[in-house]
Amino acid sequence: MKLKVCGMRYEDNIREISAIGLDYMGFIFFEGSSRHVTDSIPTLSSSIKKVGVFVNASHDTIVGKINLYDLQAVQLHGEESPEFCKSLSGFNIEIIKVFSIKNEFDFETLTPYETVCDFFLFDTKGALAGGNGYCFDWSVLETYPSTKPYFLSGGIGLESLDQLKEFKKSTAATYCHAVDVNSKFEVAPAKKNKELLEKFKDLL
């Protein structure tokens, strides 16, 4: 499984965390988040894809951020329609559509998005659009009906490693493309602990 670290903001921390060899780094462009990006983003290794995270942002806003920050992917965390996702398909980026899960999920919700995004991302349904800090019931994914690769997100930390190892043995993990981590590795909002992330990556 690939690794995505989300909610980055501080330049020195971005450079520090990028050195551990992750696959995706997420930057949140949502003013309601304590991890909202307000400054420039340093140049990253070409092996790390920069992901812009948006919540019900306008098409022009997203395109502007793609161009300004040279994003390689966008993560749509709001109520974006399939038509909206399709409207971003001409910008040579990966499109990740987020769906929130608690204890159950209607997978038919995914059907209209199958042809207009590259990945799904399953996060924990909670009070916030993301970064709620706890896991949903991954067994829900045992009935995942699609072959679309997905990101597994929501409150994943070092304490999740045993659960992740068991998950990787299950049929639910067949199309799990990456694990997405955030708040469990923070020393402050948007500032990540390199040592904890290195340990997680080595044991993942």
C-alpha positions, 0 to 999 in steps of 0.5 A: 500500500502507498502512503499519503500524509495529509494536512501539511502546511509548514515549509520546513516540516514539509521538507522534513516529512517528504524525506521519508519517502511517501507517495502523496502529500496532501494540502488542504485548501479549505478555510474551515480547517485548522490545516488550511494552506496560506503560504507557498509550497516548496518543490517536492521530489517528483516521486511525491504527488501533491494533492490539493484537498477541497470542500465544495470549492468552485471550479475556478478556485480549484483550477487556480490552485492546480496552476499555482501549486502545480498539483498532481491530484485533487481530493474532493471532500464535499458534495461535488457531483459526478458532473463537477468531477468530470469538469476537472478531467482535462487538467492532467491530474488524478481525481480523488472523490471522498465518501464518508463512512460510519458503520454502514454505507450504500455503495450504490452511491459510488456508481455515478462516479466510477467513470469520472474519478481515478480513486475513491477515498473512504474517510470517517463520517464525523463533525468535521469534513476530515481529520476527525481522528478516529476510524470507521468500521473497515469491515464495511468494505468487505462488500465493496463492489467496485474495482476502482482503487481507493484510499483508506483514511480516518484516524489511522495511527501507529495504534492501527498497525495491527488492524491494518495488517489484518485488513491487508489479508482481507478481501476488502483490501484487494483494491486499497491503493493507499493509506491516508494519515493525518491527525494521529501524527501531529504535534500541532495542527498541520505539523507532523512528527517525522519519527512517528511517520517513519516508524509507521511507514517501516511497519506498514 
